[in-house]
Amino acid sequence: MDIGFIGLGNMGLPIVCRLMAAGHRVVVFDTRAAVVDDAVARGAESAESAADVAHRVATVMASLPTPLASGDVADAVAGGSAIRRFVDFSTVGSPTAQRNSALLAQSGIAALDSPVSGGVHGAEAGTLAVMVSGPRADFDECTPAFDAIGRTTYIGAKPGAAQTMKLVNNLIAASSLAVTAEAVAMGVKAGLDAQTMIDVLNAGSGGTHASRDKFPRAVLPRTFDYGFATGLMVKDVRLYLDEARALGIPTQMADAVAQLWERTLAAEGPDSDFTSVVKPIEAAAGVVIEARES
Ligand code: NAD
């Protein structure tokens, strides 16, 4: 396929690499010139702007940090002469996906909201979970591209449905990382070894993606480099709360989890890695969660 791709960050660049490795031609744009140069060095073609991408290819994809950026890019591609569909991998919440879908429909452009889960490592390995909502025919047309990046589930035709699915996923991921951090800190304070605790959790019923992947990769070695920013995790928790409150459903667990994430944002900053969520807990507990010396 000929594909345009806007947003070459932690997720976008490895996704573009997977698309090119599968034989697709990719025309890229990002507001940061350095990442465009990086993509071009790996075989992509560069465009001058998001609008330029939309003048050159029918299928334009994006991986952007915020609902605002996603809306700006949708506005920019809407006037493109070649674009026929916009595939947004960003996590932006269903109101933004619905707004973009309605806006693009005015120009005859189909919108697929296609958030992903699996992190930078999943993007590099082509093992992302991709959830898609929008017109079925456009979803089918994009199958060769989706197949290059992971396992795709068609959620339904309703714009924004895949965003809702993604927010459910991320609230659970945010919660399990937070509760694992708090509980492991308790064990360390009581004198248990952090590595031993993670090993036992992973053999038992307390194991989650947090203990199987995030702790061993980025917390126990104290590298805090998993590849997802605290600011983006907080964005997702806020989007979940907005959507849950609009539906009038209980948010007791989400409210408690959100408090810890907001505290992490204030203490560690938006650009810190989201595995830094352990740090405010460690500071309050007077412990450090780290692997024993080998
Ligand atoms: P990132 O901040 O690393 O990358 C975003 C990129 O978009 C940057 O290169 C930035 O320069 C570019 N950009 C911003 N505004 C732009 C604009 N108007 N035009 C063109 N380029 C623009 O973010 P990321 O970690 O790659 O995440 C991207 C999206 O994927 C987010 O919505 C995030 O929530 C979601 N996501 C991230 C992960 C992860 O592990 N990092 C996992 C799943 C989903």
Boltz pocket constraint, residues with backbone or C-beta under 6 A from the ligand:
constraints:
  - pocket:
      binder: B
      contacts: [[A, 6], [A, 7], [A, 8], [A, 9], [A, 10], [A, 11], [A, 12], [A, 29], [A, 30], [A, 31], [A, 32], [A, 35], [A, 50], [A, 63], [A, 64], [A, 65], [A, 66], [A, 69], [A, 72], [A, 73], [A, 89], [A, 90], [A, 91], [A, 92], [A, 116], [A, 117], [A, 118], [A, 119], [A, 120], [A, 226], [A, 227], [A, 228], [A, 229], [A, 232]]
      max_distance: 6.0
